[in-house]
Amino acid sequence: MPAPIGLATIRAHLAEAERALKAGPHPVKARRDAEALLLLALRQDLPDANRAWLLAHPDAPVSLRGCHSMAALLQRRLAGEPIQCIAREAEFYGLAFSVNRDVLIPRPETEHLVERVVELASVFARPRILDIGTGSGAIAVALAHALPTAAVTATEISPAALDVAKANAVRNGVADRVRFLEGDLLAAAVGEPFDLVVSNPPYVPERDRASLPVEVRDYEPQQALFAGDDGLAIYRRLIPAAHASLAPGGFLALEIGYGQTGAVRALLVQSGFAQVEFAADLQGIPRVAAARRLDFVE
């Protein structure tokens, strides 16, 4: 139906937002970002609207409230704020997660880490899993969801991030199988044996700070991104501590950054790990390191 005089249509809003966003941080994603922002703007008037509805109703009018909301949301995106932070929600491993500026936004690349841990967990009847630096809880919650017999523990140094992770465990129905502990790396779980230790730790070198996209550099927690001049500072502490916490035959799985394969391999070997392997992401970049504690006779 045609829009009343003075009210813009879905089509008009999408076209205007797409034009503006093509000059913004991610021009390739301009159309999808425009659609996502408009859906957020329409939420009060049309809470059940989705992308299919937008495409099917290009001439539907947008209320004055929706117009004002869209303008404000568009300015936030043009300033570099990630869509997920604006929406306060992100999808990961087929699950919905609440996010804010206290946690890293879960990324598709990290799904490779979850997939690898699910594979490694198959050798244990009731795997005991420790997720270090859980952030939003994405890895811990995804693993608990995928592995019904697993007992998952997640540690996090940030109390604010821990609150987000706990809420996400409740949201995804696994709060009774994920134990959250506040502390640095493995400190809160010292002395407990685990079959699998997993982590997506900070691994961006400080020297790369200026080259990061503004939406990462200015809108995500710094302590979850940077790890010293070479990006290896956390690995140097985490890897030997993980070896000490793993039961014999247990596995460590880590997300790693670009160009860190050699250094991470050396740290794993130095700490006594064996069967060191790397898995690439969809771009062919080594993204996941996995190794095993083998100080026993099989």
C-alpha positions as CSV (number, residue, x, y, z in Angstrom):
1,M,0.0,0.0,0.0
2,P,1.2,3.6,-0.6
3,A,2.6,5.5,2.3
4,P,0.7,8.4,3.7
5,I,2.1,11.9,2.8
6,G,5.1,12.7,5.0
7,L,6.0,9.1,5.9
8,A,8.8,7.3,4.2
9,T,8.5,3.8,2.9
10,I,10.5,0.7,3.6
11,R,12.0,1.0,0.1
12,A,13.0,4.7,0.6
13,H,14.6,4.0,4.0
14,L,16.6,1.1,2.7
15,A,17.8,3.0,-0.4
16,E,18.9,6.0,1.7
17,A,20.6,3.9,4.4
18,E,22.4,1.8,1.8
19,R,23.7,4.9,0.0
20,A,25.0,6.3,3.3
21,L,26.5,3.0,4.4
22,K,28.4,2.5,1.2
23,A,30.6,5.4,2.3
24,G,31.0,3.9,5.8
25,P,33.2,1.2,7.5
26,H,31.9,-1.8,5.5
27,P,30.5,-0.8,2.1
28,V,30.2,-4.4,1.0
29,K,27.7,-5.1,3.8
30,A,25.8,-1.9,3.2
31,R,22.5,-3.5,2.1
32,R,22.4,-6.1,4.8
33,D,23.4,-3.5,7.4
34,A,20.6,-1.2,6.2
35,E,18.1,-4.0,6.5
36,A,19.3,-4.9,10.0
37,L,19.1,-1.3,11.2
38,L,15.6,-0.8,9.8
39,L,14.3,-4.0,11.5
40,L,15.7,-2.6,14.8
41,A,14.0,0.8,14.1
42,L,10.7,-1.0,13.4
43,R,10.9,-3.2,16.5
44,Q,8.4,-1.1,18.6
45,D,5.8,-0.8,15.8
46,L,6.3,-4.3,14.2
47,P,8.0,-6.6,16.7
48,D,7.5,-9.7,14.5
49,A,9.0,-8.1,11.3
50,N,11.9,-9.9,9.7
51,R,14.0,-9.6,6.6
52,A,11.4,-11.6,4.5
53,W,8.7,-9.1,5.6
54,L,10.9,-6.2,4.6
55,L,11.4,-7.6,1.1
56,A,7.7,-8.4,0.7
57,H,6.5,-5.0,1.8
58,P,8.7,-2.4,0.1
59,D,6.0,0.2,0.0
60,A,4.8,-0.1,3.6
61,P,5.0,3.2,5.5
62,V,7.5,3.8,8.4
63,S,6.0,5.6,11.4
64,L,7.5,8.9,12.5
65,R,8.9,7.1,15.6
66,G,10.5,4.6,13.2
67,C,12.0,7.3,11.1
68,H,13.6,9.0,14.1
69,S,14.9,5.6,15.4
70,M,16.3,4.7,12.0
71,A,18.2,8.0,11.8
72,A,19.8,7.5,15.2
73,L,20.8,3.9,14.5
74,L,22.3,4.8,11.1
75,Q,24.5,7.5,12.8
76,R,25.7,4.9,15.3
77,R,26.7,2.5,12.5
78,L,28.3,5.2,10.4
79,A,30.5,6.0,13.5
80,G,31.7,2.4,13.4
81,E,29.6,0.8,16.1
82,P,29.1,-2.9,15.1
83,I,25.6,-4.0,14.2
84,Q,25.8,-6.7,16.9
85,C,26.5,-4.0,19.6
86,I,23.7,-1.9,18.3
87,A,21.3,-4.8,18.3
88,R,22.8,-6.2,21.5
89,E,22.7,-9.7,19.9
90,A,24.9,-12.0,17.8
91,E,24.5,-15.4,16.3
92,F,27.1,-18.1,17.0
93,Y,27.0,-21.8,16.2
94,G,23.3,-21.5,15.4
95,L,22.5,-20.0,18.8
96,A,21.5,-16.5,19.8
97,F,23.8,-14.6,22.2
98,S,23.3,-11.3,24.0
99,V,26.4,-9.0,23.6
100,N,27.5,-5.6,24.7
101,R,30.7,-3.6,24.9
102,D,32.0,-5.7,27.8
103,V,32.5,-8.7,25.6
104,L,34.0,-9.6,22.2
105,I,31.4,-10.2,19.5
106,P,31.4,-14.0,18.7
107,R,32.9,-14.5,15.2
108,P,32.3,-17.2,12.6
109,E,36.0,-18.1,12.7
110,T,35.7,-19.2,16.3
111,E,33.1,-21.8,15.2
112,H,36.0,-23.8,13.8
113,L,37.4,-24.0,17.4
114,V,34.1,-25.3,18.7
115,E,33.9,-27.9,15.9
116,R,37.4,-29.1,16.7
117,V,36.6,-29.5,20.4
118,V,33.5,-31.4,19.6
119,E,35.6,-33.8,17.5
120,L,38.2,-34.2,20.2
121,A,35.6,-34.7,22.9
122,S,34.3,-37.8,21.2
123,V,37.0,-40.0,22.9
124,F,35.6,-39.2,26.3
125,A,32.3,-40.5,27.7
126,R,31.7,-37.5,30.0
127,P,34.2,-34.9,28.9
128,R,35.3,-32.3,31.5
129,I,35.8,-29.1,29.6
130,L,37.4,-25.8,30.7
131,D,36.8,-22.7,28.6
132,I,39.4,-20.0,29.5
133,G,38.4,-16.3,29.0
134,T,34.8,-17.1,28.2
135,G,33.7,-13.5,27.4
136,S,30.1,-13.7,26.2
137,G,30.1,-17.4,27.0
138,A,29.8,-18.3,23.3
139,I,32.3,-21.2,23.3
140,A,31.2,-22.7,26.7
141,V,27.5,-22.4,25.8
142,A,27.9,-23.8,22.3
143,L,29.9,-26.8,23.7
144,A,27.4,-27.5,26.4
145,H,24.6,-27.4,23.8
146,A,26.5,-29.7,21.4
147,L,27.8,-32.1,24.0
148,P,24.9,-33.1,26.4
149,T,27.2,-35.3,28.5
150,A,29.9,-32.7,29.0
151,A,30.6,-30.9,32.2
152,V,31.7,-27.4,31.2
153,T,33.6,-24.9,33.4
154,A,34.2,-21.3,32.1
155,T,36.6,-18.8,33.6
156,E,36.6,-15.0,33.0
157,I,38.6,-12.2,34.6
158,S,36.0,-9.5,33.9
159,P,32.9,-9.5,36.2
160,A,30.9,-7.6,33.6
161,A,31.7,-10.2,30.9
162,L,30.9,-13.0,33.4
163,D,27.4,-11.5,33.9
164,V,26.8,-11.6,30.1
165,A,28.0,-15.2,29.9
166,K,25.8,-16.4,32.7
167,A,22.8,-14.7,31.0
168,N,23.6,-16.4,27.8
169,A,23.8,-19.8,29.4
170,V,20.3,-19.2,30.8
171,R,19.1,-18.0,27.4
172,N,20.3,-21.1,25.7
173,G,19.1,-23.6,28.3
174,V,22.4,-24.8,29.6
175,A,22.8,-22.9,32.8
176,D,22.7,-26.1,34.8
177,R,25.6,-27.6,32.9
178,V,28.0,-24.6,32.7
179,R,29.9,-23.5,35.8
180,F,31.2,-20.0,35.7
181,L,34.3,-18.9,37.8
182,E,35.8,-15.5,38.1
183,G,39.6,-15.3,37.8
184,D,42.6,-14.9,35.5
185,L,43.1,-17.8,33.1
186,L,43.1,-21.1,35.1
187,A,43.6,-19.5,38.5
188,A,40.0,-20.2,39.6
189,A,40.2,-23.9,38.7
190,V,43.7,-24.8,39.9
191,G,44.0,-28.4,41.0
192,E,41.0,-29.6,39.0
193,P,41.7,-32.1,36.2
194,F,40.1,-31.5,32.8
195,D,39.9,-33.6,29.6
196,L,39.8,-30.6,27.3
197,V,41.0,-27.0,27.8
198,V,39.8,-24.5,25.1
199,S,40.4,-20.8,24.7
200,N,40.1,-18.0,22.3
201,P,42.5,-15.7,24.1
202,P,43.7,-12.2,23.3
203,Y,46.3,-12.5,20.5
204,V,46.4,-9.2,18.6
205,P,49.9,-7.6,18.8
206,E,49.9,-4.1,20.3
207,R,51.7,-2.9,17.2
208,D,48.7,-3.7,15.1
209,R,46.3,-1.5,17.2
210,A,46.2,1.3,14.7
211,S,45.5,-0.9,11.8
212,L,42.4,-2.6,13.3
213,P,38.9,-1.6,12.0
214,V,37.4,1.2,14.1
215,E,34.5,-1.1,15.0
216,V,36.9,-3.5,16.7
217,R,39.4,-1.0,18.1
218,D,36.9,1.4,19.6
219,Y,33.9,-0.8,20.5
220,E,35.2,-4.1,21.9
221,P,37.1,-4.7,25.2
222,Q,40.8,-4.0,24.9
223,Q,41.8,-6.7,27.4
224,A,40.1,-9.3,25.2
225,L,42.0,-8.2,22.1
226,F,45.6,-7.3,22.8
227,A,48.4,-9.5,24.1
228,G,51.7,-7.7,24.2
229,D,54.0,-6.5,21.5
230,D,53.9,-9.8,19.6
231,G,50.4,-11.1,20.5
232,L,51.8,-14.1,22.3
233,A,51.8,-12.9,25.9
234,I,48.7,-14.9,27.0
235,Y,49.8,-18.0,25.2
236,R,53.1,-18.0,27.1
237,R,51.1,-18.2,30.4
238,L,48.1,-20.2,29.3
239,I,49.8,-23.1,27.5
240,P,52.0,-24.4,30.4
241,A,49.1,-23.8,32.9
242,A,46.8,-25.8,30.6
243,H,49.3,-28.7,30.4
244,A,49.3,-28.8,34.2
245,S,45.5,-28.9,34.4
246,L,44.9,-31.5,31.8
247,A,44.4,-35.1,32.7
248,P,46.7,-37.5,30.9
249,G,45.4,-37.9,27.4
250,G,43.6,-34.6,27.5
251,F,43.6,-32.0,24.7
252,L,44.2,-28.3,24.5
253,A,42.6,-26.3,21.7
254,L,43.3,-22.7,20.9
255,E,42.3,-20.1,18.4
256,I,45.3,-18.4,17.0
257,G,46.1,-15.3,15.0
258,Y,47.5,-14.8,11.5
259,G,51.2,-15.8,11.3
260,Q,51.3,-17.3,14.8
261,T,51.5,-21.0,13.8
262,G,55.3,-21.4,14.3
263,A,55.4,-19.6,17.6
264,V,52.4,-21.4,19.1
265,R,53.8,-24.7,17.9
266,A,57.1,-24.0,19.7
267,L,55.3,-23.0,22.9
268,L,53.2,-26.2,22.9
269,V,56.2,-28.4,22.4
270,Q,58.2,-26.6,25.1
271,S,55.4,-27.2,27.5
272,G,55.3,-31.0,26.8
273,F,52.4,-31.2,24.4
274,A,52.4,-33.8,21.6
275,Q,50.3,-34.4,18.5
276,V,50.3,-30.7,17.6
277,E,48.0,-30.0,14.7
278,F,46.5,-26.9,13.1
279,A,43.2,-26.4,11.3
280,A,42.5,-23.6,8.8
281,D,39.4,-21.4,8.5
282,L,37.4,-21.0,5.3
283,Q,40.1,-18.6,3.9
284,G,42.8,-21.2,4.3
285,I,44.4,-19.3,7.3
286,P,45.5,-21.6,10.2
287,R,43.0,-20.7,12.9
288,V,42.9,-23.5,15.5
289,A,45.8,-25.2,17.3
290,A,45.2,-28.5,19.0
291,A,47.6,-30.6,21.0
292,R,47.5,-33.5,23.5
293,R,49.1,-34.2,26.9
294,L,50.7,-37.6,26.4
295,D,52.7,-38.3,29.5
296,F,51.3,-41.8,29.9
297,V,51.6,-45.2,28.2
298,E,48.6,-45.9,25.9
